[in-house]
């Protein structure tokens, strides 16, 4: 087990280094100059003032240094927990801007991922044993899982927000409210949360239901199921073993789908103007804010890597074959 953890830690560590390097490089490949954008935003006309401001901002953001030194300084600042200063919201620190948006993204992502996985697997398992449910759930599952996140988000916003008026379609809370610990503010947060959550939940739900339904059917037709049935084992026991074996690929699929779901969450936030990481990514691109963009993507990279690492550990704990292989390898 220790060897397995060491190998996984090494792999994820190398992945982190490569991802952070790309995270630093990609924003700098975008067209435009953030310093010139800040100077233009100040609407200054005097040439000496423009030159002075340009020099000040370049030194402030470290853009007057060679590229290789900027890269090394980025790693040094990263280990100190310093993500730099936002160009768009100057002089706000990037870390504070990102931390203010993270709860909104996690608030829709974590419930959507967990509930869609649990409900989807349960519905898929029942559909594999019930013909009428299979005839209903399978077409619906194919329909919703084929929808792009942003398209479903637009449909939900139009149907439940514009046409029916049940839920608000923009923002994390009413623009006339001040964030505070009160029941009225919490209720308003919940109303703004429903549609972004449903966009992620429904698309992921269809995929998990279809996958579990197919896996259960495969397991029920496998040799060990036929052997147990020939021995006279109860159908409930056979289905129990089939469900446990079918869960293992679904756990692996959860790790593989995290990046897709996270990408869907970012796009969904843009559709609903939800104040999460997706809005920050869009605003950073529009304002050529290298530092906010790389800070936001850094949180995304760390979140995906940590979640995948935890799922790898969980897989070892729930799959006895993996534990036996690790024991045999160390024996």
Phi and psi restraints in degrees (value plus and minus 20) as a CYANA .aco file:
   2 UNK   PHI     -84.2   -44.2
   2 UNK   PSI     -61.2   -21.2
   3 UNK   PHI     -82.5   -42.5
   3 UNK   PSI     -59.9   -19.9
   4 UNK   PHI     -82.9   -42.9
   4 UNK   PSI     -66.0   -26.0
   5 UNK   PHI     -83.7   -43.7
   5 UNK   PSI     -58.4   -18.4
   6 UNK   PHI     -84.6   -44.6
   6 UNK   PSI     -63.1   -23.1
   7 UNK   PHI     -84.2   -44.2
   7 UNK   PSI     -63.9   -23.9
   8 UNK   PHI     -84.3   -44.3
   8 UNK   PSI     -60.9   -20.9
   9 UNK   PHI     -82.1   -42.1
   9 UNK   PSI     -61.1   -21.1
  10 UNK   PHI     -84.2   -44.2
  10 UNK   PSI     -64.8   -24.8
  11 UNK   PHI     -82.4   -42.4
  11 UNK   PSI     -66.3   -26.3
  12 UNK   PHI     -89.4   -49.4
  12 UNK   PSI     -51.7   -11.7
  13 UNK   PHI     -84.9   -44.9
  13 UNK   PSI     -65.6   -25.6
  14 UNK   PHI     -84.2   -44.2
  14 UNK   PSI     -60.1   -20.1
  15 UNK   PHI     -81.6   -41.6
  15 UNK   PSI     -59.0   -19.0
  16 UNK   PHI     -83.2   -43.2
  16 UNK   PSI     -63.5   -23.5
  17 UNK   PHI     -81.9   -41.9
  17 UNK   PSI     -66.5   -26.5
  18 UNK   PHI     -84.5   -44.5
  18 UNK   PSI     -62.9   -22.9
  19 UNK   PHI     -85.2   -45.2
  19 UNK   PSI     -61.6   -21.6
  20 UNK   PHI     -86.5   -46.5
  20 UNK   PSI     -57.5   -17.5
  21 UNK   PHI     -82.2   -42.2
  21 UNK   PSI     -67.1   -27.1
  22 UNK   PHI     -84.6   -44.6
  22 UNK   PSI     -56.0   -16.0
  23 UNK   PHI     -82.1   -42.1
  23 UNK   PSI     -55.8   -15.8
  24 UNK   PHI     -96.9   -56.9
  24 UNK   PSI     -55.5   -15.5
  25 UNK   PHI     -99.0   -59.0
  25 UNK   PSI     -64.4   -24.4
  26 UNK   PHI     -79.0   -39.0
  26 UNK   PSI     -65.9   -25.9
  27 UNK   PHI     -78.9   -38.9
  27 UNK   PSI     -50.7   -10.7
  28 UNK   PHI     -96.9   -56.9
  28 UNK   PSI     -30.8     9.2
  29 UNK   PHI    -107.6   -67.6
  29 UNK   PSI     -27.8    12.2
  30 UNK   PHI     -90.0   -50.0
  30 UNK   PSI     127.1   167.1
  31 UNK   PHI     -89.2   -49.2
  31 UNK   PSI     132.3   172.3
  32 UNK   PHI      84.9   124.9
  32 UNK   PSI     146.1   186.1
  33 UNK   PHI    -147.0  -107.0
  33 UNK   PSI      95.9   135.9
  34 UNK   PHI     -83.1   -43.1
  34 UNK   PSI     -53.2   -13.2
  35 UNK   PHI     -86.8   -46.8
  35 UNK   PSI     -65.5   -25.5
  36 UNK   PHI     -84.2   -44.2
  36 UNK   PSI     -51.7   -11.7
  37 UNK   PHI     -87.8   -47.8
  37 UNK   PSI     -60.1   -20.1
  38 UNK   PHI     -86.2   -46.2
  38 UNK   PSI     -60.4   -20.4
  39 UNK   PHI     -84.9   -44.9
  39 UNK   PSI     -61.6   -21.6
  40 UNK   PHI     -85.2   -45.2
  40 UNK   PSI     -54.0   -14.0
  41 UNK   PHI     -87.1   -47.1
  41 UNK   PSI     -47.4    -7.4
  42 UNK   PHI     -96.1   -56.1
  42 UNK   PSI     -33.3     6.7
  43 UNK   PHI      36.2    76.2
  43 UNK   PSI      25.5    65.5
  44 UNK   PHI    -115.0   -75.0
  44 UNK   PSI     118.7   158.7
  45 UNK   PHI    -128.6   -88.6
  45 UNK   PSI     -45.2    -5.2
  46 UNK   PHI     -92.0   -52.0
  46 UNK   PSI     106.0   146.0
  47 UNK   PHI     -79.4   -39.4
  47 UNK   PSI     -60.2   -20.2
  48 UNK   PHI     -86.9   -46.9
  48 UNK   PSI     -57.6   -17.6
  49 UNK   PHI     -86.5   -46.5
  49 UNK   PSI     -60.7   -20.7
  50 UNK   PHI     -82.2   -42.2
  50 UNK   PSI     -64.4   -24.4
  51 UNK   PHI     -83.7   -43.7
  51 UNK   PSI     -61.1   -21.1
  52 UNK   PHI     -85.3   -45.3
  52 UNK   PSI     -63.2   -23.2
  53 UNK   PHI     -86.5   -46.5
  53 UNK   PSI     -60.4   -20.4
  54 UNK   PHI     -80.9   -40.9
  54 UNK   PSI     -65.1   -25.1
  55 UNK   PHI     -83.3   -43.3
  55 UNK   PSI     -60.3   -20.3
  56 UNK   PHI     -85.0   -45.0
  56 UNK   PSI     -67.0   -27.0
  57 UNK   PHI     -87.5   -47.5
  57 UNK   PSI     -57.3   -17.3
  58 UNK   PHI     -84.1   -44.1
  58 UNK   PSI     -59.8   -19.8
  59 UNK   PHI     -91.4   -51.4
  59 UNK   PSI     -55.7   -15.7
  60 UNK   PHI     -84.1   -44.1
  60 UNK   PSI     -63.2   -23.2
  61 UNK   PHI    -110.7   -70.7
  61 UNK   PSI     -21.6    18.4
  62 UNK   PHI      53.7    93.7
  62 UNK   PSI       0.2    40.2
  63 UNK   PHI    -104.3   -64.3
  63 UNK   PSI     -23.2    16.8
  64 UNK   PHI    -105.5   -65.5
  64 UNK   PSI     -23.4    16.6
  65 UNK   PHI    -113.6   -73.6
  65 UNK   PSI     141.2   181.2
  66 UNK   PHI     -80.1   -40.1
  66 UNK   PSI     136.0   176.0
  67 UNK   PHI     -80.5   -40.5
  67 UNK   PSI     -63.4   -23.4
  68 UNK   PHI     -82.6   -42.6
  68 UNK   PSI     -54.7   -14.7
  69 UNK   PHI     -93.1   -53.1
  69 UNK   PSI     -55.1   -15.1
  70 UNK   PHI     -80.7   -40.7
  70 UNK   PSI     -59.5   -19.5
  71 UNK   PHI     -85.6   -45.6
  71 UNK   PSI     -65.4   -25.4
  72 UNK   PHI     -85.6   -45.6
  72 UNK   PSI     -59.1   -19.1
  73 UNK   PHI     -84.7   -44.7
  73 UNK   PSI     -53.4   -13.4
  74 UNK   PHI     -83.5   -43.5
  74 UNK   PSI     -64.6   -24.6
  75 UNK   PHI     -84.7   -44.7
  75 UNK   PSI     -61.5   -21.5
  76 UNK   PHI     -82.5   -42.5
  76 UNK   PSI     -63.4   -23.4
  77 UNK   PHI     -87.3   -47.3
  77 UNK   PSI     -54.5   -14.5
  78 UNK   PHI     -83.3   -43.3
  78 UNK   PSI     -60.7   -20.7
  79 UNK   PHI     -89.0   -49.0
  79 UNK   PSI     -41.9    -1.9
  80 UNK   PHI    -107.7   -67.7
  80 UNK   PSI     -24.4    15.6
  81 UNK   PHI      61.3   101.3
  81 UNK   PSI      -3.2    36.8
  82 UNK   PHI    -121.6   -81.6
  82 UNK   PSI      92.8   132.8
  83 UNK   PHI    -116.6   -76.6
  83 UNK   PSI     -14.6    25.4
  84 UNK   PHI      74.7   114.7
  84 UNK   PSI    -190.7  -150.7
  85 UNK   PHI    -134.2   -94.2
  85 UNK   PSI     119.0   159.0
  86 UNK   PHI     -93.3   -53.3
  86 UNK   PSI     114.8   154.8
  87 UNK   PHI     -94.9   -54.9
  87 UNK   PSI     -61.9   -21.9
  88 UNK   PHI     -87.8   -47.8
  88 UNK   PSI     -61.5   -21.5
  89 UNK   PHI    -132.2   -92.2
  89 UNK   PSI      13.0    53.0
  90 UNK   PHI     -72.2   -32.2
  90 UNK   PSI     112.7   152.7
  91 UNK   PHI    -123.1   -83.1
  91 UNK   PSI      13.8    53.8
  92 UNK   PHI     -88.0   -48.0
  92 UNK   PSI     116.0   156.0
  93 UNK   PHI     -88.9   -48.9
  93 UNK   PSI     121.7   161.7
  94 UNK   PHI     -80.3   -40.3
  94 UNK   PSI     -60.4   -20.4
  95 UNK   PHI     -79.0   -39.0
  95 UNK   PSI     -61.0   -21.0
  96 UNK   PHI     -89.8   -49.8
  96 UNK   PSI     -59.7   -19.7
  97 UNK   PHI     -83.0   -43.0
  97 UNK   PSI     -63.0   -23.0
  98 UNK   PHI     -88.5   -48.5
  98 UNK   PSI     -63.6   -23.6
  99 UNK   PHI     -83.2   -43.2
  99 UNK   PSI     -50.8   -10.8
 100 UNK   PHI     -88.4   -48.4
 100 UNK   PSI     -47.5    -7.5
 101 UNK   PHI    -112.9   -72.9
 101 UNK   PSI     -43.7    -3.7
 102 UNK   PHI     -77.8   -37.8
 102 UNK   PSI     -64.4   -24.4
 103 UNK   PHI     -77.8   -37.8
 103 UNK   PSI     -54.7   -14.7
 104 UNK   PHI     -87.6   -47.6
 104 UNK   PSI     -62.8   -22.8
 105 UNK   PHI     -87.1   -47.1
 105 UNK   PSI     -65.9   -25.9
 106 UNK   PHI     -84.7   -44.7
 106 UNK   PSI     -51.9   -11.9
 107 UNK   PHI     -85.1   -45.1
 107 UNK   PSI     -48.8    -8.8
 108 UNK   PHI    -117.8   -77.8
 108 UNK   PSI     -49.0    -9.0
 109 UNK   PHI     -94.4   -54.4
 109 UNK   PSI     -72.4   -32.4
 110 UNK   PHI     -81.2   -41.2
 110 UNK   PSI     -69.9   -29.9
 111 UNK   PHI     -81.6   -41.6
 111 UNK   PSI     -58.5   -18.5
 112 UNK   PHI     -85.4   -45.4
 112 UNK   PSI     -62.6   -22.6
 113 UNK   PHI     -86.4   -46.4
 113 UNK   PSI     -70.1   -30.1
 114 UNK   PHI     -88.8   -48.8
 114 UNK   PSI     -66.3   -26.3
 115 UNK   PHI     -88.6   -48.6
 115 UNK   PSI     -60.1   -20.1
 116 UNK   PHI     -85.3   -45.3
 116 UNK   PSI     -56.2   -16.2
 117 UNK   PHI     -87.8   -47.8
 117 UNK   PSI     -66.5   -26.5
 118 UNK   PHI     -88.1   -48.1
 118 UNK   PSI     -70.9   -30.9
 119 UNK   PHI     -87.4   -47.4
 119 UNK   PSI     -61.8   -21.8
 120 UNK   PHI     -82.4   -42.4
 120 UNK   PSI     -63.3   -23.3
 121 UNK   PHI     -85.6   -45.6
 121 UNK   PSI     -58.0   -18.0
 122 UNK   PHI     -86.9   -46.9
 122 UNK   PSI     -65.2   -25.2
 123 UNK   PHI     -85.4   -45.4
 123 UNK   PSI     -61.3   -21.3
 124 UNK   PHI     -83.2   -43.2
 124 UNK   PSI     -60.8   -20.8
 125 UNK   PHI     -84.7   -44.7
 125 UNK   PSI     -60.1   -20.1
 126 UNK   PHI     -90.4   -50.4
 126 UNK   PSI     -55.5   -15.5
 127 UNK   PHI     -86.2   -46.2
 127 UNK   PSI     -50.2   -10.2
 128 UNK   PHI     -89.0   -49.0
 128 UNK   PSI     -39.9     0.1
 129 UNK   PHI    -128.1   -88.1
 129 UNK   PSI     -28.9    11.1
 130 UNK   PHI    -144.9  -104.9
 130 UNK   PSI      98.7   138.7
 131 UNK   PHI     -85.8   -45.8
 131 UNK   PSI     -64.4   -24.4
 132 UNK   PHI     -86.9   -46.9
 132 UNK   PSI     -58.4   -18.4
 133 UNK   PHI     -88.2   -48.2
 133 UNK   PSI     -55.2   -15.2
 134 UNK   PHI     -85.0   -45.0
 134 UNK   PSI     -60.8   -20.8
 135 UNK   PHI     -86.9   -46.9
 135 UNK   PSI     -44.7    -4.7
 136 UNK   PHI    -113.1   -73.1
 136 UNK   PSI     -68.1   -28.1
 137 UNK   PHI     -91.2   -51.2
 137 UNK   PSI     -57.1   -17.1
 138 UNK   PHI     -84.4   -44.4
 138 UNK   PSI     -70.3   -30.3
 139 UNK   PHI     -82.5   -42.5
 139 UNK   PSI     -60.0   -20.0
 140 UNK   PHI     -84.9   -44.9
 140 UNK   PSI     -60.8   -20.8
 141 UNK   PHI     -81.6   -41.6
 141 UNK   PSI     -64.9   -24.9
 142 UNK   PHI     -82.6   -42.6
 142 UNK   PSI     -56.8   -16.8
 143 UNK   PHI     -87.1   -47.1
 143 UNK   PSI     -70.8   -30.8
 144 UNK   PHI     -95.6   -55.6
 144 UNK   PSI     -51.6   -11.6
 145 UNK   PHI     -95.0   -55.0
 145 UNK   PSI     -38.4     1.6
 146 UNK   PHI    -103.8   -63.8
 146 UNK   PSI     -31.2     8.8
 147 UNK   PHI     -98.1   -58.1
 147 UNK   PSI     114.0   154.0
 148 UNK   PHI     -84.3   -44.3
 148 UNK   PSI     128.1   168.1
 149 UNK   PHI     -76.4   -36.4
 149 UNK   PSI     -65.1   -25.1
 150 UNK   PHI     -88.9   -48.9
 150 UNK   PSI     -52.0   -12.0
 151 UNK   PHI     -88.5   -48.5
 151 UNK   PSI     -65.5   -25.5
 152 UNK   PHI     -83.3   -43.3
 152 UNK   PSI     -57.7   -17.7
 153 UNK   PHI     -81.6   -41.6
 153 UNK   PSI     -61.6   -21.6
 154 UNK   PHI     -85.4   -45.4
 154 UNK   PSI     -61.9   -21.9
 155 UNK   PHI     -82.4   -42.4
 155 UNK   PSI     -63.8   -23.8
 156 UNK   PHI     -85.6   -45.6
 156 UNK   PSI     -60.5   -20.5
 157 UNK   PHI     -83.3   -43.3
 157 UNK   PSI     -61.6   -21.6
 158 UNK   PHI     -90.4   -50.4
 158 UNK   PSI     -65.3   -25.3
 159 UNK   PHI     -90.6   -50.6
 159 UNK   PSI     -75.0   -35.0
 160 UNK   PHI    -110.2   -70.2
 160 UNK   PSI     -37.7     2.3
 161 UNK   PHI    -120.0   -80.0
 161 UNK   PSI     -72.4   -32.4
 162 UNK   PHI    -104.7   -64.7
 162 UNK   PSI     -71.6   -31.6
 163 UNK   PHI     -91.7   -51.7
 163 UNK   PSI     -71.3   -31.3
 164 UNK   PHI    -110.7   -70.7
 164 UNK   PSI     -46.2    -6.2
 165 UNK   PHI      51.1    91.1
 165 UNK   PSI       4.2    44.2
 166 UNK   PHI     -98.7   -58.7
 166 UNK   PSI     -54.4   -14.4
 167 UNK   PHI    -153.1  -113.1
 167 UNK   PSI     131.0   171.0
 168 UNK   PHI     -90.6   -50.6
 168 UNK   PSI     134.8   174.8
 169 UNK   PHI    -133.9   -93.9
 169 UNK   PSI     -16.9    23.1
 170 UNK   PHI    -169.3  -129.3
 170 UNK   PSI     123.7   163.7
 171 UNK   PHI      67.6   107.6
 171 UNK   PSI     146.1   186.1
 172 UNK   PHI    -110.6   -70.6
 172 UNK   PSI     -40.4    -0.4
 173 UNK   PHI    -181.3  -141.3
 173 UNK   PSI     148.9   188.9
 174 UNK   PHI     -81.6   -41.6
 174 UNK   PSI     115.2   155.2
 175 UNK   PHI     -84.9   -44.9
 175 UNK   PSI     -37.9     2.1
 176 UNK   PHI    -108.3   -68.3
 176 UNK   PSI     -23.1    16.9
 177 UNK   PHI    -118.7   -78.7
 177 UNK   PSI     133.5   173.5
 178 UNK   PHI    -126.3   -86.3
 178 UNK   PSI     107.8   147.8
 179 UNK   PHI     -74.8   -34.8
 179 UNK   PSI     107.2   147.2
 180 UNK   PHI    -179.9  -139.9
 180 UNK   PSI     143.9   183.9
 181 UNK   PHI    -105.2   -65.2
 181 UNK   PSI      71.8   111.8
 182 UNK   PHI    -171.7  -131.7
 182 UNK   PSI     136.9   176.9
 183 UNK   PHI     -86.1   -46.1
 183 UNK   PSI     -55.8   -15.8
 184 UNK   PHI     -85.6   -45.6
 184 UNK   PSI     -60.8   -20.8
 185 UNK   PHI     -90.1   -50.1
 185 UNK   PSI     -59.2   -19.2
 186 UNK   PHI     -83.0   -43.0
 186 UNK   PSI     -60.9   -20.9
 187 UNK   PHI     -84.3   -44.3
 187 UNK   PSI     -59.3   -19.3
 188 UNK   PHI     -86.7   -46.7
 188 UNK   PSI     -60.0   -20.0
 189 UNK   PHI     -78.3   -38.3
 189 UNK   PSI     -63.8   -23.8
 190 UNK   PHI     -84.0   -44.0
 190 UNK   PSI     -60.6   -20.6
 191 UNK   PHI     -83.8   -43.8
 191 UNK   PSI     -58.9   -18.9
 192 UNK   PHI     -95.3   -55.3
 192 UNK   PSI     -40.3    -0.3
 193 UNK   PHI    -101.0   -61.0
 193 UNK   PSI     -47.2    -7.2
 194 UNK   PHI     -80.2   -40.2
 194 UNK   PSI     -72.9   -32.9
 195 UNK   PHI     -87.4   -47.4
 195 UNK   PSI     -64.6   -24.6
 196 UNK   PHI     -79.5   -39.5
 196 UNK   PSI     -58.8   -18.8
 197 UNK   PHI     -83.7   -43.7
 197 UNK   PSI     -65.9   -25.9
 198 UNK   PHI     -82.1   -42.1
 198 UNK   PSI     -55.7   -15.7
 199 UNK   PHI     -79.4   -39.4
 199 UNK   PSI     -64.6   -24.6
 200 UNK   PHI     -94.9   -54.9
 200 UNK   PSI     -61.7   -21.7
 201 UNK   PHI     -83.3   -43.3
 201 UNK   PSI     -66.6   -26.6
 202 UNK   PHI     -88.0   -48.0
 202 UNK   PSI     -62.9   -22.9
 203 UNK   PHI     -84.2   -44.2
 203 UNK   PSI     -64.6   -24.6
 204 UNK   PHI     -88.9   -48.9
 204 UNK   PSI     -54.2   -14.2
 205 UNK   PHI     -78.9   -38.9
 205 UNK   PSI     -65.2   -25.2
 206 UNK   PHI     -81.4   -41.4
 206 UNK   PSI     -61.4   -21.4
 207 UNK   PHI     -84.7   -44.7
 207 UNK   PSI     -63.8   -23.8
 208 UNK   PHI     -86.8   -46.8
 208 UNK   PSI     -58.9   -18.9
 209 UNK   PHI     -84.5   -44.5
 209 UNK   PSI     -64.4   -24.4
 210 UNK   PHI     -84.9   -44.9
 210 UNK   PSI     -64.1   -24.1
 211 UNK   PHI     -82.5   -42.5
 211 UNK   PSI     -65.3   -25.3
 212 UNK   PHI     -87.3   -47.3
 212 UNK   PSI     -59.3   -19.3
 213 UNK   PHI     -79.0   -39.0
 213 UNK   PSI     -66.4   -26.4
 214 UNK   PHI     -86.9   -46.9
 214 UNK   PSI     -59.2   -19.2
 215 UNK   PHI     -87.1   -47.1
 215 UNK   PSI     -60.8   -20.8
 216 UNK   PHI     -82.9   -42.9
 216 UNK   PSI     -64.9   -24.9
 217 UNK   PHI     -80.8   -40.8
 217 UNK   PSI     -61.8   -21.8
 218 UNK   PHI     -82.8   -42.8
 218 UNK   PSI     -64.0   -24.0
 219 UNK   PHI     -87.7   -47.7
 219 UNK   PSI     -57.7   -17.7
 220 UNK   PHI     -89.3   -49.3
 220 UNK   PSI     -41.2    -1.2
 221 UNK   PHI    -118.7   -78.7
 221 UNK   PSI     -15.9    24.1
 222 UNK   PHI     -97.6   -57.6
 222 UNK   PSI     151.1   191.1
 223 UNK   PHI     -83.8   -43.8
 223 UNK   PSI     -61.9   -21.9
 224 UNK   PHI     -87.1   -47.1
 224 UNK   PSI     -52.4   -12.4
 225 UNK   PHI     -89.1   -49.1
 225 UNK   PSI     -61.8   -21.8
 226 UNK   PHI     -85.3   -45.3
 226 UNK   PSI     -56.4   -16.4
 227 UNK   PHI     -86.9   -46.9
 227 UNK   PSI     -63.2   -23.2
 228 UNK   PHI     -83.8   -43.8
 228 UNK   PSI     -59.3   -19.3
 229 UNK   PHI     -85.5   -45.5
 229 UNK   PSI     -56.6   -16.6
 230 UNK   PHI     -87.3   -47.3
 230 UNK   PSI     -50.1   -10.1
 231 UNK   PHI     -98.6   -58.6
 231 UNK   PSI     -26.8    13.2
 232 UNK   PHI      68.7   108.7
 232 UNK   PSI      -1.0    39.0
 233 UNK   PHI     -86.0   -46.0
 233 UNK   PSI     126.4   166.4
 234 UNK   PHI     -82.9   -42.9
 234 UNK   PSI     126.5   166.5
 235 UNK   PHI     -80.3   -40.3
 235 UNK   PSI     -53.1   -13.1
 236 UNK   PHI     -83.0   -43.0
 236 UNK   PSI     -59.5   -19.5
 237 UNK   PHI     -87.7   -47.7
 237 UNK   PSI     -61.9   -21.9
 238 UNK   PHI     -83.0   -43.0
 238 UNK   PSI     -62.8   -22.8
 239 UNK   PHI     -86.4   -46.4
 239 UNK   PSI     -53.3   -13.3
 240 UNK   PHI     -83.3   -43.3
 240 UNK   PSI     -66.3   -26.3
 241 UNK   PHI     -85.1   -45.1
 241 UNK   PSI     -59.5   -19.5
 242 UNK   PHI     -82.9   -42.9
 242 UNK   PSI     -61.5   -21.5
 243 UNK   PHI     -85.5   -45.5
 243 UNK   PSI     -62.1   -22.1
 244 UNK   PHI     -84.8   -44.8
 244 UNK   PSI     -60.3   -20.3
 245 UNK   PHI     -91.1   -51.1
 245 UNK   PSI     -53.6   -13.6
 246 UNK   PHI     -92.5   -52.5
 246 UNK   PSI     -42.7    -2.7
 247 UNK   PHI     -89.3   -49.3
 247 UNK   PSI     -48.4    -8.4
 248 UNK   PHI     -82.8   -42.8
 248 UNK   PSI     -69.3   -29.3
 249 UNK   PHI     -82.5   -42.5
 249 UNK   PSI     -48.8    -8.8
 250 UNK   PHI     -89.6   -49.6
 250 UNK   PSI     -54.3   -14.3
 251 UNK   PHI     -85.5   -45.5
 251 UNK   PSI     -63.3   -23.3
 252 UNK   PHI     -82.1   -42.1
 252 UNK   PSI     -62.1   -22.1
 253 UNK   PHI     -82.7   -42.7
 253 UNK   PSI     -51.9   -11.9
 254 UNK   PHI     -82.0   -42.0
 254 UNK   PSI     -61.7   -21.7
 255 UNK   PHI     -85.3   -45.3
 255 UNK   PSI     -60.4   -20.4
 256 UNK   PHI     -90.8   -50.8
 256 UNK   PSI     -47.8    -7.8
 257 UNK   PHI    -108.6   -68.6
 257 UNK   PSI     -28.3    11.7
 258 UNK   PHI     -79.6   -39.6
 258 UNK   PSI     -64.7   -24.7
 259 UNK   PHI     -82.9   -42.9
 259 UNK   PSI     -60.8   -20.8
 260 UNK   PHI     -84.9   -44.9
 260 UNK   PSI     -64.1   -24.1
 261 UNK   PHI     -85.3   -45.3
 261 UNK   PSI     -59.5   -19.5
 262 UNK   PHI     -84.3   -44.3
 262 UNK   PSI     -62.4   -22.4
 263 UNK   PHI     -80.7   -40.7
 263 UNK   PSI     -59.9   -19.9
 264 UNK   PHI     -84.3   -44.3
 264 UNK   PSI     -56.1   -16.1
 265 UNK   PHI     -85.0   -45.0
 265 UNK   PSI     -61.6   -21.6
 266 UNK   PHI     -83.7   -43.7
 266 UNK   PSI     -62.6   -22.6
 267 UNK   PHI     -87.4   -47.4
 267 UNK   PSI     -60.4   -20.4
 268 UNK   PHI     -81.9   -41.9
 268 UNK   PSI     -59.5   -19.5
 269 UNK   PHI     -83.5   -43.5
 269 UNK   PSI     -54.7   -14.7
 270 UNK   PHI     -87.2   -47.2
 270 UNK   PSI     -60.6   -20.6
 271 UNK   PHI     -82.0   -42.0
 271 UNK   PSI     -63.8   -23.8
 272 UNK   PHI    -113.3   -73.3
 272 UNK   PSI     -12.8    27.2
 273 UNK   PHI      31.0    71.0
 273 UNK   PSI      18.6    58.6
 274 UNK   PHI     -99.0   -59.0
 274 UNK   PSI     114.2   154.2
 275 UNK   PHI     -98.9   -58.9
 275 UNK   PSI      33.2    73.2
 276 UNK   PHI    -128.5   -88.5
 276 UNK   PSI    -179.0  -139.0
 277 UNK   PHI     -87.4   -47.4
 277 UNK   PSI     -49.9    -9.9
 278 UNK   PHI     -81.8   -41.8
 278 UNK   PSI     -62.5   -22.5
 279 UNK   PHI     -85.0   -45.0
 279 UNK   PSI     -57.1   -17.1
 280 UNK   PHI     -84.8   -44.8
 280 UNK   PSI     -60.9   -20.9
 281 UNK   PHI     -81.4   -41.4
 281 UNK   PSI     -66.8   -26.8
 282 UNK   PHI     -82.6   -42.6
 282 UNK   PSI     -65.9   -25.9
 283 UNK   PHI     -85.0   -45.0
 283 UNK   PSI     -57.8   -17.8
 284 UNK   PHI     -84.9   -44.9
 284 UNK   PSI     -59.7   -19.7
 285 UNK   PHI     -88.0   -48.0
 285 UNK   PSI     -64.3   -24.3
 286 UNK   PHI     -83.9   -43.9
 286 UNK   PSI     -52.9   -12.9
 287 UNK   PHI    -122.8   -82.8
 287 UNK   PSI      -9.1    30.9
 288 UNK   PHI      32.3    72.3
 288 UNK   PSI      21.1    61.1
 289 UNK   PHI    -110.6   -70.6
 289 UNK   PSI      69.0   109.0
 290 UNK   PHI     -76.1   -36.1
 290 UNK   PSI     -63.3   -23.3
 291 UNK   PHI     -93.4   -53.4
 291 UNK   PSI     -58.4   -18.4
 292 UNK   PHI     -88.8   -48.8
 292 UNK   PSI     -58.9   -18.9
 293 UNK   PHI     -85.0   -45.0
 293 UNK   PSI     -66.7   -26.7
 294 UNK   PHI     -90.2   -50.2
 294 UNK   PSI     -50.7   -10.7
 295 UNK   PHI     -88.7   -48.7
 295 UNK   PSI     -60.5   -20.5
 296 UNK   PHI     -86.5   -46.5
 296 UNK   PSI     -66.1   -26.1
 297 UNK   PHI     -86.5   -46.5
 297 UNK   PSI     -48.8    -8.8
 298 UNK   PHI     -83.0   -43.0
 298 UNK   PSI     -63.1   -23.1
 299 UNK   PHI     -83.7   -43.7
 299 UNK   PSI     -57.2   -17.2
 300 UNK   PHI     -83.9   -43.9
 300 UNK   PSI     -66.0   -26.0
 301 UNK   PHI     -81.1   -41.1
 301 UNK   PSI     -67.9   -27.9
 302 UNK   PHI     -81.7   -41.7
 302 UNK   PSI     -62.9   -22.9
 303 UNK   PHI     -82.7   -42.7
 303 UNK   PSI     -64.3   -24.3
 304 UNK   PHI     -86.7   -46.7
 304 UNK   PSI     -62.0   -22.0
 305 UNK   PHI     -85.8   -45.8
 305 UNK   PSI     -63.4   -23.4
 306 UNK   PHI     -84.4   -44.4
 306 UNK   PSI     -62.4   -22.4
 307 UNK   PHI     -83.9   -43.9
 307 UNK   PSI     -61.0   -21.0
 308 UNK   PHI     -87.1   -47.1
 308 UNK   PSI     -57.0   -17.0
 309 UNK   PHI     -84.6   -44.6
 309 UNK   PSI     -62.9   -22.9
 310 UNK   PHI     -83.6   -43.6
 310 UNK   PSI     -61.2   -21.2
 311 UNK   PHI     -85.2   -45.2
 311 UNK   PSI     -57.3   -17.3
 312 UNK   PHI     -80.3   -40.3
 312 UNK   PSI     -61.4   -21.4
 313 UNK   PHI     -86.9   -46.9
 313 UNK   PSI     -63.1   -23.1
 314 UNK   PHI     -81.9   -41.9
 314 UNK   PSI     -59.1   -19.1
 315 UNK   PHI     -81.1   -41.1
 315 UNK   PSI     -60.2   -20.2
 316 UNK   PHI     -83.0   -43.0
 316 UNK   PSI     -58.0   -18.0
 317 UNK   PHI     -92.7   -52.7
 317 UNK   PSI     -52.3   -12.3
 318 UNK   PHI    -114.8   -74.8
 318 UNK   PSI     -36.3     3.7
 319 UNK   PHI    -124.5   -84.5
 319 UNK   PSI      85.9   125.9
 320 UNK   PHI     -83.3   -43.3
 320 UNK   PSI     -48.0    -8.0
 321 UNK   PHI     -85.2   -45.2
 321 UNK   PSI     -58.1   -18.1
 322 UNK   PHI     -86.5   -46.5
 322 UNK   PSI     -62.6   -22.6
 323 UNK   PHI     -82.7   -42.7
 323 UNK   PSI     -59.2   -19.2
 324 UNK   PHI     -85.8   -45.8
 324 UNK   PSI     -59.7   -19.7
 325 UNK   PHI     -84.2   -44.2
 325 UNK   PSI     -59.9   -19.9
 326 UNK   PHI     -87.5   -47.5
 326 UNK   PSI     -58.7   -18.7
 327 UNK   PHI     -85.3   -45.3
 327 UNK   PSI     -61.4   -21.4
 328 UNK   PHI     -86.3   -46.3
 328 UNK   PSI     -54.6   -14.6
 329 UNK   PHI     -90.2   -50.2
 329 UNK   PSI     -48.2    -8.2
 330 UNK   PHI    -114.2   -74.2
 330 UNK   PSI     -28.7    11.3
